[in-house]
């Protein structure tokens, strides 16, 4: 029933997002932003104008890169900042599922429809994967349900809806971590490897692969030491360590392989090019010359980054095209962007602080607790302070620090919302801790009393929907969290879909 409630709510929010972006895109004039807008080299067909009106808001900002790659491939150097899995999926949908519409829709039109359909389906998968991961890690049904429902109104909503890879990455990451928690290491590595083909920060998931099997190996050694006597212990310890090393090395290689392969493809494209400028459409070549976009040219000199000891195209693009680097964003003019990222950063800080306060000794031991004290993996303490949450809090903290110090800080909202379950876990934890309307008890507030009496008769499947009519009677914590989620949910659609600055 919980999964059904999550699916129903996710379906409703996806439908509302698509409708609202179309209405807001039509009602608000597009801002003339300095964004990537390649010329259209394909003639429009009968239904293109209607699809552009319905889903044109999904193609703005970085979404234009993904759509261009899906249509034209990796033509410009800075296109390589966007990993290939999502464009491949879009093109696959456009050429297979949507092929019957090719007489009425151009390739771009079919790609826009593919964005709307594909990201909606991927978001549903990510919501189900998050719920499954939350159930197994938190060991608390209510907290898992509430976390998943909050995810359905994520502050990064517009990026889960538009032509971005966030929904795809979230589905693969949450699904891969669930498989890893269940002990299906090879399948987990495959899922996390595919996630790396969608976004570069999939490499960070290697930390889970190194930590969780290590924790399991330590538990095995301690259990075997407590129940077995004799020299066979040594051989067992050696075998466990060998298996752990093999798992770590092979798993790391599998997860990192898509990133390495993509960098090699970029190196071959620009450092040993086989493309001549004559093969590039004149309109696309013209904008490259006007904007300074580098294109592969077999007759031209290779770029300077090809001469580096480790010629990583991704690092070059982040440095040159996006000016990404340590503390580069710490300027007075960027204060509004820091304010945009502040709510998500606050949730991350609260999660780290609260978890450390509740489990100081566990954190000092890096989560390596004593299984003999009934605090192991088999019988964890339910809730957010569960020992199994430790590695996820550390992962969230790493993303938070890296995103704040080394990235364009305004992307922190979508960066963390699509990569870590912790923002949703801590939000749900705070709601259950501070919101009387979610508790089956009487209070001095008559509205709460009425709700509590009704709750005793029937607990609603969707507590978020139950809270909204009583928003004014909610606690300040609830108003802050739901206000943040819903306001960013709506503002993102209004601003991002009209080329206005957003996260």
Buried (B, 14 or more C-beta within 10 A) or exposed (E): EBBEBBBEBBBEBBEBBBEBBBBBBBEBEEEEEEEBBBEEEEEBBEBBEEBBEBBBBBBBBBBBBBBBBBBBEBBBBBBBBBBBBBBBBBBBBBBEBBEEBBEBBBBBBBBBBBBBBBBBBBBBBBBBBBBBBBBBBBBBEBBBBBBBBBBBBBBBBBBBBBBBBBBBBBBBBBBBBBBBBEEBBEBBBBBBBBBBBBBBBBBBBBEBBBBBBBBBBBBBBBEBEEEEEEEEEEEBBEEBEEEBEEBBEBBBEBBBBBBEEBBEBBBEBBBEBEBEBEEBEEEBBEBBEEEEBBBBBEEEEBBEBBEEEEBBBBBBBBEBBEEBEEEBBEEEEBEEBBEBBBBBBBBBBBBBEBBBEBBEEBBEEEBBBEBEEEBBBEEBBEBBBBBBBBBBBBBBBEBBEBBBBBBBBBBBBBBBBBBBBBBBBBBBBBBBBBBBBBBEEEBEBEBBBEBBEEBEEEEEBBBBEBBEEBEEBBBEBBBBBBBBBBEBBBBBBBBBBBBBEBB
